[in-house]
């Protein structure tokens, strides 16, 4: 049975989660006005401030993945 090697993001997932948790605690401790600022984006009991921030954190890796796929498949298709 052949083992597959974990990629960078999978290998360090636990470290990234711990760093994100520490960053959240640090923001709450050293920037206490930040949650109040994010509460301004609440509409009908739905907070849009956090998804906007998380959205950026998701978009960047997706774009990097698409660039990587594009670079790896470059030259694989016929040009008309």
C-alpha positions in Angstrom: 0.0 0.0 0.0 1.5 3.3 -1.1 1.3 6.2 1.3 0.5 9.7 0.1 2.4 12.6 1.4 0.5 15.3 3.1 0.7 18.8 1.7 1.8 21.9 3.6 -1.7 23.0 4.5 -2.8 19.6 5.7 0.4 19.0 7.6 0.2 22.2 9.6 -3.6 22.4 10.0 -3.4 22.1 13.8 -0.7 24.8 14.0 -2.9 27.1 11.9 -6.0 26.6 14.0 -4.0 27.3 17.2 -2.6 30.5 15.6 -6.0 31.6 14.6 -7.4 31.0 18.1 -4.5 32.9 19.6 -5.1 35.8 17.1 -8.7 35.9 18.1 -7.9 36.1 21.8 -5.3 38.8 21.1 -7.8 40.9 19.1 -10.3 40.6 22.0 -7.7 41.5 24.5 -5.7 44.3 22.8 -8.4 45.7 20.4 -11.6 45.6 22.5 -13.4 48.1 20.2 -13.1 45.6 17.3 -16.1 43.4 18.2 -18.2 46.6 18.6 -17.0 47.7 15.2 -18.1 44.4 13.7 -21.5 44.6 15.4 -22.3 47.6 13.1 -22.6 45.1 10.2 -25.5 43.2 11.8 -28.7 43.2 9.9 -31.8 41.2 11.2 -29.6 39.4 13.7 -27.1 38.3 11.0 -23.6 39.6 11.3 -22.1 40.4 7.9 -18.8 41.8 9.3 -17.2 38.5 10.2 -18.1 36.7 6.9 -16.6 39.6 5.0 -13.3 39.0 6.9 -13.5 35.3 6.6 -14.4 35.6 3.0 -11.1 37.2 2.2 -9.3 34.5 4.2 -11.0 31.9 2.0 -10.6 33.7 -1.3 -6.8 34.1 -1.2 -6.0 30.3 -0.8 -8.6 29.6 -3.5 -7.0 32.0 -5.9 -3.6 30.6 -5.1 -4.9 27.1 -5.8 -6.3 28.2 -9.1 -3.0 29.7 -10.1 -1.2 26.5 -9.1 -3.6 24.4 -11.2 -3.2 26.8 -14.1 0.6 26.6 -13.9 0.6 22.8 -13.7 -1.7 22.3 -16.6 0.0 24.9 -18.8 0.7 23.4 -22.2 -1.7 20.5 -21.7 -4.4 21.8 -24.0 -4.3 22.5 -27.7 -4.6 26.1 -28.8 -6.9 26.7 -31.7 
